[in-house]
Amino acid sequence: MKRINNYLNGKDFAGTSKSTLPVYNPATGEVISEVVLSNKDDFDKAVEVSNKSFQDWSRKTPLYRSRIISKYKDLLESNKEELAKLVSEEHGKTLEDAKGSVTRGIEVVEFASGIPHLLKGEFSQNVGTNIDSWSVRQPLGICAGITPFNFPAMVPMWMYPVSIACGNSFILKPSEKDPSCSIRLAELFSEAGLPDGVFNVLNGDKEVVNYILQSKDIASVSFVGSTPVAKYIYEESAKSGKRVQALGGAKNHLVVMPDANLDQTVDGIMGAAYGSAGERCMAVSVAVAVGNVADDLVERIHSKTQNLKVLPWTDNQADMGPLISKEHLKKVTDYIAKGVEEGAKLVADGRNYKLQGYENGYFIGPSLFDNVSKDMTIYKEEIFGPVLSVVRVNSYDEAVSLVNDHPFGNGASVYTQDGDVARDFTTNVKIGMVGVNVPIPVPMAFHSFGGWKNSLFGAHAMHGTEGVHFFTKLKTTTSRWPTSIRSGAEYKMPTN
């Protein structure tokens, strides 16, 4: 059985822990490897090498760091296929979807290579008589990232490239469900010339997470996952004085206006609701049908679900793969049963989906509910599976109220041909990421990713300028060089 160890100080690190967890192939249900569950000794070693490497790395010039990151980007590009296969084998998503996620991660690395410009400070001459003032951004120290199973390449790359570019060292704790890609990402960074110990991968479960949160040596924590865990990460990090950016759950609405182009709308909904088996924090899980558009919308979506190809990632015809685990499959099917119990109309039922030769895999077909109301569990809670709920409303104002009243505020979109509606929507919805005729409004790397309300805990979103600000602390200097010796204290506030 292949054992996946940690990656510390530029090499494979077995550590002292004898505990492991199985890693499954979601398409077959078979155990394909085991991953180490790091103990306190392994964690302490990771902190030790991270702290030692930070002392030298933080003194390297931004241009020096940029050149290593540029080489890293080239290596990621040339190894994209391998990285995508690692993602698909352990997560289950289609190979094309995995490639796309790797590309979106590489875009953040490309952004981080511009760090000499991004770290430029501000200067003001003569803020007072013969007094100048300037600000600079300096690294924090050891930063940590705790990442989810659904994007084992992209989400880590939202964090560590920007952090390392800013001069920090970084400890990544990937999901124990699909850890192999993170190890390979670290190996490639070393190959690009990153000094040993700057980027370390520490595998484990909640025990390691708690070591990270409680450590006085770690300056910041970045997290993506469910809202209850994000809130826990935020609260526990604050107790030890850490900076924290903790992205939580979502219930993303897509509002369909009566004037929307339905062909484009339905195509957008299909990809956003059922792509990656719905295991995306930006997946559309609620379609809000305004006015008389509902019947046609539901009929068209239902028709397309019948032709969706649910297959293992090794089949290049696959539109959607399995869910990540047996436990998650049960959770999603329980939500479907709850929707039926509470009175929603189940138009397409993906339960009991079986694929010949893959009977033990964690497959589920696309599911579609109509006549969902806001008091139903399937509307209120994040399902994180290929389950779409259609809510019917009479007016645009009612649709906006639904979006704004929901406790999650990650993403929302509107499909319309009316510019006034689009402008009002982008201005007035209480959401962090908004789309107009775009189903999944994920910002590019040079913008920042983050929601509102219970979808984000902390003051900073991820990557982009927000990421640079999160991974640095601001220092402002005020300086005067008198031309002659002056004596006498000043007891009033200086004003000129």
C-alpha positions in Angstrom: 0.0 0.0 0.0 1.4 3.4 -1.0 1.9 5.7 1.9 1.7 9.5 1.5 4.0 11.2 3.9 4.6 14.8 4.7 6.8 17.2 2.6 9.2 19.0 5.0 12.4 20.9 4.3 12.4 20.1 0.6 12.0 16.3 0.9 9.7 13.4 1.8 9.3 13.2 5.6 7.8 10.1 7.2 7.9 11.6 10.7 7.3 9.6 13.9 3.5 9.0 13.5 2.4 5.5 12.8 -1.3 6.5 12.3 -2.7 6.7 8.8 -6.1 7.1 7.0 -7.1 5.4 3.8 -7.4 7.3 0.6 -10.1 6.1 -1.8 -10.8 6.1 -5.5 -14.4 7.6 -5.5 -15.2 5.9 -8.8 -14.6 2.4 -7.5 -14.7 2.7 -3.7 -11.3 1.0 -3.5 -8.5 2.1 -1.2 -5.6 3.3 -3.3 -3.2 4.6 -0.7 -2.9 5.7 2.9 -2.0 9.1 4.2 0.0 9.8 7.4 -1.8 11.5 10.3 0.9 13.8 11.7 1.5 14.0 15.5 2.7 16.8 17.7 6.4 15.9 17.0 5.8 16.2 13.2 4.0 19.5 13.7 6.8 20.9 15.8 9.3 19.8 13.2 7.3 21.6 10.5 7.3 24.8 12.6 11.0 24.5 13.2 12.0 24.3 9.6 9.5 26.9 8.6 10.8 29.4 11.1 14.4 28.7 10.2 13.7 29.2 6.4 11.7 32.4 7.0 14.8 34.2 8.5 16.6 34.0 5.2 13.7 33.9 2.7 12.2 37.1 4.1 15.4 39.0 3.4 15.5 38.0 -0.3 14.6 40.7 -2.6 11.1 40.7 -4.1 12.7 40.3 -7.6 14.6 37.2 -6.5 11.4 35.7 -5.1 9.6 36.6 -8.3 12.1 34.8 -10.5 11.7 31.6 -8.6 7.9 31.9 -8.8 8.1 32.5 -12.5 10.1 29.3 -12.9 7.5 27.5 -10.8 4.7 28.7 -13.0 6.5 27.2 -16.1 6.9 23.9 -14.3 3.2 23.8 -13.3 2.2 24.5 -16.9 4.4 21.6 -18.2 3.1 19.2 -15.5 -0.6 20.3 -15.7 -1.7 16.9 -17.0 0.0 15.0 -14.2 -1.5 17.3 -11.6 -5.0 17.0 -13.0 -4.8 13.2 -13.0 -3.8 13.3 -9.3 -6.8 15.5 -8.6 -9.2 13.3 -10.6 -8.0 10.0 -9.2 -8.5 11.0 -5.6 -11.4 13.5 -5.9 -13.4 11.9 -8.8 -14.0 15.0 -10.9 -13.6 14.8 -14.7 -10.2 15.2 -16.1 -11.2 18.4 -18.1 -12.7 19.9 -14.9 -9.5 19.1 -13.0 -7.3 20.6 -15.7 -9.4 23.8 -15.5 -9.0 24.0 -11.7 -5.3 23.6 -12.0 -5.2 26.4 -14.6 -7.1 28.7 -12.3 -4.6 28.0 -9.6 -1.6 28.6 -11.9 -3.1 32.1 -12.7 -2.6 33.0 -9.0 1.0 31.9 -9.3 1.3 34.1 -12.4 -0.1 37.0 -10.4 2.3 36.4 -7.5 5.2 36.7 -9.9 4.5 40.4 -10.1 5.3 40.8 -6.4 8.0 43.5 -6.9 5.2 45.8 -8.1 2.6 44.6 -5.6 4.9 45.3 -2.6 5.6 48.9 -3.6 4.8 51.3 -0.8 3.7 54.9 -0.6 5.8 58.0 -0.1 4.8 61.5 0.9 7.3 64.3 1.0 6.9 67.2 3.5 4.0 65.8 5.5 5.4 68.5 7.9 8.2 71.0 7.6 11.2 69.0 6.4 9.5 65.7 7.4 8.8 62.8 5.1 6.7 59.8 5.6 6.5 56.4 3.8 4.9 53.0 4.2 6.1 49.5 3.4 4.6 46.1 3.6 6.7 43.4 5.4 6.0 39.6 5.8 4.2 38.1 8.7 6.4 35.0 9.4 5.0 31.5 9.3 1.6 31.3 7.5 -0.7 28.2 7.4 -3.4 27.1 5.0 -6.1 24.5 5.7 -7.7 23.4 2.4 -10.8 21.4 1.4 -11.2 18.2 -0.7 -13.1 19.7 -3.6 -10.1 21.7 -5.1 -6.9 20.1 -4.0 -4.8 22.1 -6.5 -6.7 25.4 -7.0 -7.5 26.4 -3.4 -4.0 25.8 -2.0 -2.7 27.9 -4.9 -5.1 30.7 -3.8 -3.0 30.9 -0.6 0.7 29.8 -0.6 2.0 31.5 -3.8 1.0 35.0 -2.7 2.2 34.3 0.9 5.6 33.0 -0.2 6.0 35.8 -2.7 5.5 38.3 0.1 8.4 36.7 2.0 6.6 34.3 4.4 7.2 30.6 4.9 4.1 28.4 4.6 2.7 25.2 6.1 -0.1 23.6 4.0 -2.5 21.2 5.7 -4.4 19.7 2.7 -7.6 17.5 2.9 -6.8 14.0 4.0 -9.2 12.8 1.4 -7.0 13.8 -1.6 -3.5 14.8 -0.4 -1.3 13.6 -3.4 -1.6 16.8 -5.5 -0.4 19.0 -2.7 2.8 16.9 -2.3 3.5 17.2 -6.0 2.9 21.0 -5.9 5.5 21.2 -3.2 8.0 19.1 -5.1 7.7 21.2 -8.2 8.3 24.4 -6.1 11.5 22.9 -4.8 12.5 22.0 -8.4 11.9 25.7 -9.3 14.6 26.7 -6.8 12.5 27.5 -3.7 14.8 27.1 -0.7 14.1 24.1 1.6 11.7 24.7 4.3 9.8 27.7 2.8 6.9 25.5 1.7 6.0 22.5 3.8 3.0 20.1 3.5 1.8 18.6 6.7 -0.9 15.9 6.4 -3.4 15.1 9.2 -6.9 15.6 10.5 -8.5 17.8 13.1 -5.7 17.2 15.6 -3.2 18.9 13.3 -5.7 21.7 12.6 -5.9 22.4 16.3 -2.1 22.4 16.6 -2.0 25.1 13.9 -4.7 27.2 15.5 -3.1 27.1 19.0 0.5 27.7 17.9 2.0 31.0 18.9 4.6 30.6 16.1 2.1 30.7 13.3 1.1 34.2 12.3 -1.9 33.6 10.0 -4.4 31.0 9.0 -6.2 30.7 5.7 -9.1 28.3 5.3 -11.8 27.2 2.8 -14.6 24.9 3.9 -18.0 24.7 5.5 -19.4 27.6 7.6 -19.4 25.8 11.0 -15.7 24.9 10.6 -14.8 28.4 9.2 -16.4 30.0 12.2 -14.4 27.6 14.5 -11.2 28.4 12.6 -11.9 32.1 13.0 -12.7 32.0 16.7 -9.8 29.7 17.7 -7.3 31.6 15.6 -8.3 34.9 17.2 -7.6 33.4 20.7 -3.9 33.1 19.7 -3.7 36.5 18.0 -3.6 35.2 14.4 -4.7 36.9 11.3 -7.4 34.7 9.7 -9.3 34.5 6.4 -11.9 31.7 6.7 -14.2 31.1 3.7 -17.3 29.2 4.6 -20.3 27.7 2.9 -22.7 29.0 0.2 -26.1 28.8 -1.2 -25.7 30.5 -4.6 -28.8 31.9 -6.3 -29.2 32.4 -10.1 -32.1 34.8 -10.8 -33.8 34.1 -14.2 -35.7 37.1 -15.5 -38.6 36.7 -18.0 -36.5 38.4 -20.7 -33.5 36.1 -20.3 -32.1 34.1 -23.2 -33.2 30.7 -22.0 -30.8 28.7 -24.1 -27.9 30.5 -22.6 -29.4 30.5 -19.1 -30.1 26.7 -19.1 -26.6 25.9 -20.4 -25.2 28.2 -17.6 -27.3 26.5 -14.9 -26.4 23.0 -16.0 -22.7 23.6 -15.8 -22.9 25.6 -12.6 -25.3 23.2 -10.8 -23.9 19.8 -11.9 -20.3 20.4 -12.9 -17.9 18.7 -10.4 -21.0 16.9 -9.1 -22.0 20.1 -7.4 -19.0 20.0 -5.1 -18.1 23.7 -5.5 -18.5 26.6 -3.1 -19.6 28.6 -6.2 -22.0 26.0 -7.5 -25.5 27.3 -8.4 -27.9 25.4 -6.1 -30.9 27.7 -6.3 -32.5 28.9 -9.6 -35.0 31.7 -8.9 -37.6 31.8 -11.7 -39.2 35.2 -12.0 -42.8 35.4 -13.3 -43.9 33.2 -16.2 -40.5 31.8 -17.0 -40.6 29.0 -14.5 -42.4 26.2 -16.4 -40.2 26.5 -19.5 -37.1 26.8 -17.4 -37.8 23.6 -15.4 -38.8 21.7 -18.5 -35.6 22.6 -20.3 -33.3 21.8 -17.3 -35.1 18.5 -16.8 -34.6 17.5 -20.4 -30.9 18.2 -20.2 -30.4 16.3 -17.0 -31.6 13.2 -18.9 -28.6 13.4 -21.2 -26.0 14.2 -18.6 -23.2 11.6 -18.7 -22.2 10.5 -15.2 -19.0 8.5 -15.6 -15.6 7.9 -14.0 -12.9 10.5 -14.8 -11.1 8.0 -17.0 -13.9 8.2 -19.6 -13.4 11.3 -21.7 -17.1 11.5 -22.4 -17.9 12.2 -18.7 -19.8 15.4 -17.8 -19.8 14.6 -14.1 -18.0 12.2 -11.8 -18.8 10.6 -8.4 -19.0 12.3 -5.0 -15.9 12.3 -2.8 -16.9 9.6 -0.3 -19.5 7.1 0.8 -20.4 9.3 3.8 -20.9 12.3 1.6 -23.1 10.3 -0.8 -25.4 9.4 2.0 -25.5 13.0 3.2 -26.6 14.2 -0.3 -29.2 11.5 -0.7 -30.6 12.3 2.8 -31.1 15.9 1.7 -33.0 14.7 -1.4 -35.3 12.6 0.9 -35.8 15.6 3.1 -36.8 17.7 0.2 -39.5 15.2 -0.8 -40.6 14.9 2.8 -41.1 18.7 3.1 -43.2 18.9 0.0 -40.9 20.0 -2.8 -41.6 18.5 -6.2 -38.8 16.1 -7.2 -38.6 16.4 -11.0 -35.3 14.5 -11.5 -34.1 11.9 -8.9 -30.4 11.1 -9.0 -30.5 8.6 -6.1 -29.7 4.9 -6.7 -27.7 5.7 -9.7 -25.6 2.6 -10.7 -22.9 2.3 -13.3 -22.0 -1.1 -14.6 -18.5 -2.0 -13.4 -18.5 0.8 -10.9 -21.2 -0.4 -8.5 -19.2 0.4 -5.4 -18.4 3.9 -6.6 -19.9 7.0 -5.0 -22.0 8.0 -8.0 -25.2 10.0 -7.9 -27.3 11.4 -10.8 -28.4 15.0 -11.3 -31.4 15.9 -9.1 -33.9 18.7 -9.7 -36.5 20.1 -7.4 -39.4 22.5 -8.3 -41.7 24.5 -6.1 -39.1 24.9 -3.4 -39.9 27.4 -0.6 -37.5 29.3 1.6 -38.5 27.5 4.8 -37.4 24.1 3.4 -34.1 22.5 4.5 -32.9 22.0 1.0 -33.2 25.8 0.5 -31.6 26.8 3.8 -28.7 24.5 4.0 -25.7 23.8 1.7 -26.0 20.4 0.1 -22.7 20.3 -1.8 -23.9 17.9 -4.4 -25.7 17.8 -7.8 -29.0 19.0 -6.5 -30.7 22.1 -7.9 -33.7 23.8 -6.3 -36.1 26.0 -8.4 -37.9 28.7 -6.4 -40.7 30.5 -8.1 -41.3 34.2 -7.4 -43.6 36.8 -8.9 -41.3 39.8 -9.2 -37.7 40.9 -9.4 -37.9 42.6 -6.0 -39.0 39.3 -4.4 -36.0 37.6 -6.0 -33.6 40.1 -4.6 -35.1 39.7 -1.2 -34.5 36.0 -1.3 -30.9 36.5 -2.2 -30.4 39.2 0.5 -32.3 37.4 3.3 -30.3 34.2 3.0 -27.5 33.9 5.6 -24.9 32.8 3.0 -23.5 35.5 0.7 -20.9 33.9 -1.5 -22.1 34.3 -5.1 -25.2 35.2 -7.0 -26.0 35.8 -10.7 -28.8 37.3 -12.7 -29.7 36.4 -16.3 -31.4 39.3 -18.1 -31.2 41.5 -21.2 -32.3 44.5 -19.2 -29.4 46.8 -18.3 -31.4 48.6 -15.5 -32.1 45.2 -13.8 -28.5 44.2 -14.1 -27.2 47.4 -12.6 -29.7 47.3 -9.8 -28.7 43.7 -9.1 -25.0 44.3 -9.0 -25.5 47.4 -6.8 -28.0 46.1 -4.3 -27.5 42.3 -3.7 -25.6 41.6 -0.4 -23.2 39.2 -2.0 -19.4 39.0 -2.4 -19.2 37.8 -6.0 -21.9 38.8 -8.5 -22.5 37.7 -12.1 -24.5 39.1 -14.9 -25.3 36.5 -17.5 -22.3 34.6 -16.0 -23.3 31.5 -13.9 -20.1 31.1 -11.8 -18.7 34.6 -11.1 -15.3 33.5 -9.8 -12.9 36.5 -10.0 -9.6 36.2 -11.8 -6.4 36.0 -9.9 -5.7 39.8 -10.1 -9.1 40.4 -8.3 -10.0 38.7 -5.0 -12.2 35.8 -4.0 -14.5 36.1 -1.0 -18.1 36.2 0.1 -20.2 38.2 2.6 -22.3 37.2 5.6 -21.7 33.6 6.8 -19.6 32.9 3.8 -16.5 34.7 5.0 -15.0 35.2 8.5 -12.2 37.7 8.7 -11.4 41.0 7.1 -9.7 39.8 3.9 -10.7 37.9 0.8 -8.2 35.6 -1.0 -5.6 36.3 -3.7 -5.4 39.5 -5.6 -4.5 42.7 -3.7 -6.5 41.5 -0.8 -4.2 38.5 -0.5 -1.1 40.7 -0.6 -2.5 42.8 2.2 -3.5 39.8 4.3 0.0 38.2 4.1 1.9 41.4 5.0 1.8 43.9 7.8 2.0 47.7 7.2 4.9 49.7 8.6 4.8 53.5 8.2 7.9 55.6 8.9 8.0 59.4 9.7 11.5 60.9 9.3 13.2 64.2 9.8 16.9 65.0 9.3 17.6 68.4 11.0 20.3 70.6 9.5 21.5 71.7 12.9 21.3 70.5 16.5 18.1 71.6 18.2 17.3 71.6 21.8 14.1 71.7 23.9 11.2 69.3 24.1 7.9 69.9 22.4 4.8 69.3 24.5 2.1 69.9 21.9 0.9 67.8 19.0 3.1 68.7 15.9 1.0 70.3 13.2 3.5 71.6 10.7 
